[in-house]
Amino acid sequence: MLRWIVGSSLKFRYIVAAGAAALMFFGVQQLRGMPVDVFPEFAPPKVEIQTLALGLSATEVEDLVTVPMEQALNGVPGIDVIRSKSVEQL
């Protein structure tokens, strides 16, 4: 099989060369039409806030710390998403 491919390629070398040139031409045309992004997309910035609340349960931390902090941060321009997690004493 491989011998046949090599033999046919050598026998019809002008057709193979013309096909390779055509593929290169179409490849260059496609490359010119591709959009180029000067500034690639970066991951959006993240901010992590940890507060210490010793002796409080997770529900108390949420009621006394997390919810007021979320309400205060809701008015800040540029914030798209706020996620929170309340854990005991943290």
C-alpha positions in Angstrom: 0.0 0.0 0.0 2.7 2.5 1.0 4.8 1.4 -2.0 1.9 2.1 -4.3 1.4 5.6 -2.8 5.1 6.5 -3.1 5.2 5.1 -6.6 2.1 6.9 -7.8 3.3 10.1 -6.2 6.6 9.9 -8.1 4.9 8.9 -11.3 2.5 11.8 -11.2 4.8 14.3 -9.4 3.6 17.3 -11.4 0.0 16.6 -10.3 1.2 16.1 -6.7 3.2 19.4 -6.8 0.2 21.3 -8.3 -2.1 19.9 -5.6 0.4 20.9 -2.8 0.7 24.4 -4.3 -3.1 24.7 -4.5 -3.4 23.6 -0.9 -0.8 26.2 0.2 -2.5 28.9 -1.8 -5.9 28.2 -0.2 -4.2 28.0 3.2 -2.6 31.4 2.8 -6.0 32.8 1.7 -7.7 31.4 4.8 -4.9 32.7 7.0 -5.4 36.3 5.6 -9.1 36.2 6.4 -8.7 34.9 10.0 -9.5 37.5 12.7 -6.4 38.4 14.7 -6.9 39.4 18.3 -4.2 41.7 19.5 -5.2 41.4 23.1 -6.3 37.8 23.9 -9.1 37.2 26.4 -7.9 36.9 29.9 -9.8 35.4 32.8 -11.8 38.1 34.6 -10.3 39.3 37.9 -11.5 37.6 41.1 -11.5 38.9 44.6 -11.8 36.6 47.6 -12.8 38.1 50.9 -12.5 36.0 54.1 -13.8 37.3 57.4 -13.2 35.7 60.8 -16.2 35.4 63.1 -15.2 33.1 66.0 -17.9 31.2 67.8 -20.6 31.8 65.1 -22.5 29.1 63.3 -22.7 29.1 59.5 -26.2 30.7 59.5 -25.1 33.4 62.0 -22.1 34.1 59.8 -24.4 34.4 56.8 -26.9 36.7 58.6 -24.4 38.9 60.4 -21.5 39.0 57.9 -22.1 37.6 54.4 -25.5 39.3 53.6 -24.5 42.8 54.8 -21.2 42.5 52.8 -23.1 41.4 49.7 -25.5 44.3 50.0 -22.6 46.7 50.4 -20.8 45.3 47.3 -23.9 45.2 45.1 -23.6 49.0 44.4 -20.0 48.8 43.2 -19.6 49.5 39.5 -17.9 46.8 37.4 -19.1 43.8 39.5 -20.9 41.3 37.4 -21.3 38.3 39.7 -21.2 37.9 43.4 -20.9 34.4 44.9 -20.7 33.7 48.6 -20.3 30.8 50.9 -20.7 30.9 54.7 -18.7 28.5 56.9 -18.6 28.2 60.6 -16.2 30.7 62.2 -15.1 31.9 58.8 
